[in-house]
Amino acid sequence: MENDQKRRVIIMSLAGLLFGSLFYMFGLSIQSSIFPTIVNYAIAIIMYISSFLAVHNNNKEKVKLFTYIEFLSIFMIILITIVLFNQLFL
């Protein structure tokens, strides 16, 4: 894989993680109802899964940075799921 393609995959996956986090934080900031939080949670999960799959499909050479971004995506999915359950049940 070329360096330019690696750079593009890394930037796009980190952008997906950033936008997923921003969508979810926006959903949490709306306190009037739980519906926006759930919708933005779904959007964030889709962004995180897309970032994970983009990195996972291009990690044929076992690049350590790609593996780190995969673990970061999984960690973010777990983190926002815990926050969502905390918002719903407490």
N, C-alpha and C positions, 0 to 999 in steps of 0.2 A: 504494500500500500504506500502511496506517495505521501510525502510530508504535507502537501497541500490538502489532500483528502483527509488525513488524520486531523489536521487543524480544523477543517470544516466540520467534521463529526464532533469534535470536542466543543467547539463554539456553539453548535446547534443544540447539543445535548445539555450544556450548561444554561443556554438560553431557555430551553424547555423547563428546566428545573426552576429557574428564576421566575418565569411567567406563571408556572403552576403555583409557586409560593405566593406571588402577588395576587393571583385570583383568589386563593384561599384566604389570605389576609383581608382582602376586600369583603369577602363573604362574612368573615367573622366580625368586621366592623359594623355591619348592618344589624342592629339589635332589635328591629321591629318584629321580625319573624325568623323562624328557623329555615324556611324554604330557600332563601338566598344562600345560606351557609351550605345546605345540602347540594344545591346546584353547582356552586363554586367548588365544593369538595369533589364532585364528579369530574368537573373540568380539570382540576388539579391532578386527580388520579390519572386521567387520560394523558395529560402532559408528562407526568412522571413515567408512566409505562412506555410512552413513545420515546422518551429520552433513554430509558433503559434498553429498549429494543434496538434503537439506533446504535448505541455503543456495543451492545452484545453481538449484533450481527456483523459489526466491523472489527471485532476483537479476535481475528484469526491468528494473529502473531503474539497473542497474550501480552499486550502492552499494559504495564502496571497502572498507567493513568486511566486507561479504559476500565480496568477492574475497579479502581477507586471510584470512578463515576457510577459504575453499576451499584456498588455498595452504598454510595450516597443516595442514589435513587430509591433503593430499598429502605434505607433509614428514613427518608422523607415520607415515604408512603406510610410507614409504621407510625411516625410522629404525628402526621396530620390525622390519621385514623384515631389515635389516642385522644387528640384534642377534640375531634368531632364527638366521640363518645362522652367525653367530659362535658361538652356543651349540651348534649342531648339529655343526659341522665343526671346531671347535678345542678 
